[in-house]
Amino acid sequence: MKRKADVEGRRRILCDAAIQILAEEGAKGLTHRKVERRAGLPDGTTSSYFRTRSALLRAAAERVAELDAVDFEMAMRRGAVSETITDITTLDVLAEIVMRSATGAGLDRSRARYELALHAHRDEVLQGVIENAITGFVVLSEQAVAPLQREAPADRDLVEKQARAVTTFINGVIVRQVFGHPGVDSAEELTQLLHALVAGVAASHHVCTG
């Protein structure tokens, strides 16, 4: 068990180092040697875990998705502890995560995520990892907007439209953060904007289907 734990821990250390390099230098700057130097590990360590550069990129993408999931779970738990969590506050959780991605390790991860996404069209396996992560975020968006529906049962087509709008809007906010020009100042402001967006999509949908 100890040996297995050491292997998994070292893989995480290497992937975290790769994420930092992707954020600072882009995909072109990512090499096995740079990763092990950033991680403070002996030469050859990275290649013993990730035989090829493609394998390293895929592992970094999987680590980004893993850390995103951890962030979401922690944010949900904080809401539960404060006794303010409800189904509706999933939008608040998403907003909090997005705003935390504007600084520090969160910003590094955002930059790495876009570098990986840009590189994915050259690597089918990496593209699959990225698409799975996007699908997971769309599912979270659907979970966030579903409780906001006024009708029961919820209109599935409307929920999907709202989730796409939320996902697209959040992506735009994160892109601005990555380039150092955030257009939203707080999680509270972002939550208000997301609620307005969801309401606007609903109004448009009902006009089109009414």
C-alpha positions as CSV (number, residue, x, y, z in Angstrom):
1,M,0.0,0.0,0.0
2,K,2.8,2.4,0.8
3,R,4.4,1.8,-2.6
4,K,1.1,2.5,-4.3
5,A,0.6,5.6,-2.3
6,D,4.1,6.9,-3.2
7,V,3.5,6.2,-6.9
8,E,0.1,8.1,-6.9
9,G,1.6,11.0,-4.9
10,R,4.5,11.4,-7.2
11,R,2.2,11.3,-10.2
12,R,0.2,14.2,-8.7
13,I,3.4,16.1,-8.0
14,L,4.6,15.7,-11.6
15,C,1.2,16.7,-12.9
16,D,1.0,19.8,-10.7
17,A,4.4,20.8,-11.9
18,A,3.2,20.3,-15.5
19,I,0.2,22.5,-14.9
20,Q,2.4,25.3,-13.6
21,I,4.7,25.1,-16.7
22,L,1.7,25.0,-19.1
23,A,0.4,28.2,-17.4
24,E,3.7,30.0,-17.6
25,E,5.1,28.7,-20.9
26,G,2.3,27.1,-22.8
27,A,2.2,23.6,-24.3
28,K,5.3,24.2,-26.4
29,G,7.3,24.9,-23.3
30,L,6.3,21.6,-21.6
31,T,9.1,19.0,-21.4
32,H,9.8,16.1,-19.2
33,R,13.0,17.7,-17.9
34,K,11.3,20.9,-17.0
35,V,8.6,19.1,-15.1
36,E,11.0,17.1,-12.9
37,R,13.1,20.1,-12.3
38,R,10.0,22.1,-11.3
39,A,9.0,19.2,-9.1
40,G,12.5,18.9,-7.6
41,L,12.8,15.2,-8.7
42,P,15.7,13.4,-10.3
43,D,16.3,13.4,-14.1
44,G,14.3,10.7,-15.8
45,T,11.5,10.6,-13.2
46,T,8.9,12.2,-15.5
47,S,9.5,9.7,-18.4
48,S,9.3,6.8,-16.0
49,Y,5.7,7.8,-15.2
50,F,4.8,9.3,-18.6
51,R,6.6,7.7,-21.4
52,T,5.7,10.3,-24.0
53,R,4.9,14.0,-24.1
54,S,1.3,13.1,-25.2
55,A,0.9,10.9,-22.1
56,L,2.2,13.9,-19.9
57,L,-0.3,16.2,-21.5
58,R,-3.2,13.8,-21.0
59,A,-2.2,13.3,-17.4
60,A,-2.1,17.0,-16.8
61,A,-5.6,17.4,-18.3
62,E,-6.9,14.7,-16.1
63,R,-5.3,16.3,-13.1
64,V,-6.9,19.7,-14.0
65,A,-10.3,17.9,-14.1
66,E,-9.6,16.2,-10.8
67,L,-8.7,19.5,-9.1
68,D,-11.8,21.2,-10.5
69,A,-14.0,18.4,-9.0
70,V,-12.3,18.8,-5.7
71,D,-12.9,22.6,-5.7
72,F,-16.6,22.0,-6.5
73,E,-17.0,19.5,-3.7
74,M,-15.2,21.7,-1.2
75,A,-17.4,24.7,-2.2
76,M,-20.6,22.6,-1.8
77,R,-19.4,21.4,1.7
78,R,-18.7,25.0,2.8
79,G,-22.2,25.9,1.8
80,A,-23.7,22.9,3.7
81,V,-21.7,23.8,6.9
82,S,-22.9,27.4,6.8
83,E,-26.5,26.0,6.5
84,T,-27.2,28.1,3.5
85,I,-27.0,25.4,0.8
86,T,-30.0,24.6,-1.3
87,D,-30.4,23.3,-4.8
88,I,-30.7,26.8,-6.0
89,T,-27.3,27.8,-4.6
90,T,-25.4,25.6,-7.1
91,L,-25.2,28.7,-9.2
92,D,-23.5,30.5,-6.3
93,V,-21.1,27.6,-6.0
94,L,-20.2,27.8,-9.7
95,A,-19.7,31.6,-9.3
96,E,-17.4,31.2,-6.3
97,I,-15.3,28.6,-8.2
98,V,-15.0,30.9,-11.2
99,M,-13.9,33.9,-9.2
100,R,-11.3,31.8,-7.3
101,S,-9.9,30.8,-10.7
102,A,-8.8,34.4,-11.2
103,T,-5.8,34.2,-8.9
104,G,-3.0,32.0,-7.7
105,A,-3.2,28.2,-8.4
106,G,-6.7,28.7,-9.8
107,L,-5.4,31.0,-12.5
108,D,-2.6,28.7,-13.3
109,R,-5.1,25.9,-13.8
110,S,-7.3,28.1,-16.0
111,R,-4.3,29.0,-18.2
112,A,-3.2,25.3,-18.4
113,R,-6.8,24.3,-19.3
114,Y,-6.9,26.5,-22.3
115,E,-3.4,25.5,-23.4
116,L,-4.5,21.9,-23.3
117,A,-7.7,22.6,-25.1
118,L,-5.8,24.4,-27.9
119,H,-3.5,21.4,-28.2
120,A,-6.2,18.8,-28.1
121,H,-7.1,19.0,-31.8
122,R,-3.7,17.4,-32.5
123,D,-4.3,14.5,-30.0
124,E,-7.4,12.4,-30.1
125,V,-7.0,11.0,-26.7
126,L,-6.3,14.4,-25.1
127,Q,-9.3,15.7,-27.0
128,G,-11.4,13.0,-25.3
129,V,-10.2,14.0,-21.9
130,I,-11.0,17.6,-22.6
131,E,-14.5,16.7,-24.0
132,N,-15.2,14.6,-20.9
133,A,-14.3,17.6,-18.7
134,I,-16.6,19.9,-20.7
135,T,-19.4,17.4,-20.5
136,G,-19.0,17.3,-16.7
137,F,-19.2,21.0,-16.5
138,V,-22.3,21.1,-18.7
139,V,-23.9,18.6,-16.3
140,L,-23.1,20.8,-13.4
141,S,-24.7,23.7,-15.2
142,E,-27.8,21.7,-15.8
143,Q,-28.0,20.8,-12.1
144,A,-27.6,24.5,-11.3
145,V,-30.4,25.7,-13.5
146,A,-32.9,22.8,-13.1
147,P,-34.2,23.9,-9.7
148,L,-34.9,27.4,-11.0
149,Q,-37.6,26.2,-13.3
150,R,-41.1,27.5,-12.5
151,E,-42.9,24.6,-14.2
152,A,-42.9,21.0,-13.1
153,P,-41.8,18.8,-14.7
154,A,-39.0,21.0,-16.0
155,D,-38.8,21.6,-19.7
156,R,-35.8,19.6,-20.7
157,D,-35.1,21.7,-23.8
158,L,-35.2,24.9,-21.7
159,V,-32.8,23.4,-19.1
160,E,-30.3,22.5,-21.8
161,K,-30.5,25.9,-23.4
162,Q,-29.9,27.6,-20.0
163,A,-27.0,25.3,-19.2
164,R,-25.4,26.1,-22.6
165,A,-25.8,29.8,-21.9
166,V,-24.4,29.5,-18.4
167,T,-21.4,27.4,-19.6
168,T,-20.7,29.8,-22.5
169,F,-20.9,32.9,-20.3
170,I,-18.7,31.4,-17.6
171,N,-16.2,30.4,-20.2
172,G,-16.1,34.0,-21.4
173,V,-15.5,35.3,-17.9
174,I,-12.6,32.8,-17.3
175,V,-11.0,33.8,-20.7
176,R,-11.0,37.4,-19.6
177,Q,-9.4,36.4,-16.3
178,V,-6.7,34.4,-18.1
179,F,-5.8,37.5,-20.1
180,G,-5.8,39.7,-17.0
181,H,-9.0,41.7,-17.8
182,P,-11.7,40.4,-15.5
183,G,-15.1,41.8,-16.3
184,V,-16.7,40.7,-13.0
185,D,-15.6,41.8,-9.6
186,S,-17.1,39.3,-7.2
187,A,-18.9,36.0,-6.9
188,E,-22.0,37.8,-5.8
189,E,-22.0,39.9,-9.0
190,L,-21.4,36.8,-11.1
191,T,-24.3,35.0,-9.4
192,Q,-26.6,37.9,-10.2
193,L,-25.5,37.9,-13.8
194,L,-26.1,34.2,-14.1
195,H,-29.6,34.4,-12.6
196,A,-30.4,37.2,-15.1
197,L,-29.0,35.1,-17.9
198,V,-31.1,32.1,-16.9
199,A,-34.2,34.2,-16.7
200,G,-33.6,35.8,-20.1
201,V,-33.2,32.5,-21.8
202,A,-36.4,31.3,-20.1
203,A,-38.3,34.4,-21.3
204,S,-37.0,34.0,-24.9
205,H,-37.8,30.3,-24.9
206,H,-41.4,30.8,-23.8
207,V,-41.9,33.5,-26.4
208,C,-40.6,31.1,-29.1
209,T,-42.7,28.1,-27.9
210,G,-45.7,30.0,-26.7
